[in-house]
Amino acid sequence: MNTELTILEDDPDDAAGDDKADEGLHHNSDIPEASSGPLRQAAVLVPLIYHNANWHIQFIRRAANQADRHSGQVAFPGGRQEPEDASPEITALREAEEEIGLPSASVRILGRLADYRTISNYAVTPVVGIVDQTFTPVLQASEVARAFTIPLDWLRQRSNFTRRARANMDPASARRHPVIVYEDYDGEVLWGATARMTLNCLRAINDGEIVLTTHSAHSVSKH
């Protein structure tokens, strides 16, 4: 993570657990200002896997590539929508199969999260799905350096991430729209757009918009 960020301290006027204390965690964009240009469409798969009696999210670390602004970053499998893609689900599944060898038949789609606007002018649709427990990633080496999972219970812990401010952002704007940075997990740092989409997914699960049960972990079927 090469971006210059400073940790935001909690506002002493915010009571612990108060909604205001978590202001800015669940935005659907990288930056406060709305984009003035046209948005390009993309989709990512948020792959949920049940193993060792716990739900996990499958992440990737992108391969080193000087031409890629996201080189070496933790991400979800996904990419730009192609003209022949009829839906975000098709885009997400196609990219996941290309990047980590995940067959679409091994995924049961649960739903979508709200589109996320990135700093690079993409509107990214996060598609949430359950992955067959028998799946073993086969990486496209030119795109992906590593695939790994993080338990949902760890991702939910408020002590495992911080809110940070971009350089030259005023404190009020930074607090309203912070950058989310997780602590190191197994040598990987989840941050930025992927971290915020992760938090949005966790909120959708907590609110019952995305439903996970132990039965659903064993019921991945073709679609």
ZIHURA-V767914 format. One line per field, one symbol per residue. ss: DSSP state (H for helix, E for strand, L for the rest). A space follows every 10 residues. Layout:
BEGIN
ss: ???
END
This chain:
BEGIN
ss: LLLLEEELLL LLLLLLLLHH HHLLLLLLEL LLLLLLLLLE EEEEEEEEEE ELLEEEEEEE EELLLLLLLL LLLEELEEEE LLLLLLLHHH HHHHHHHHHH LLLHHHEEEE EELLLEELLL LEEEEEEEEE ELLLLLLLLL LLLEEEEEEE EHHHHHLHHH EEEEEELLLL HHHHHHLLEE EELLELLELL EHHHHHHHHH HHHHHHLLLL LLLHHHHLLL LLL
END
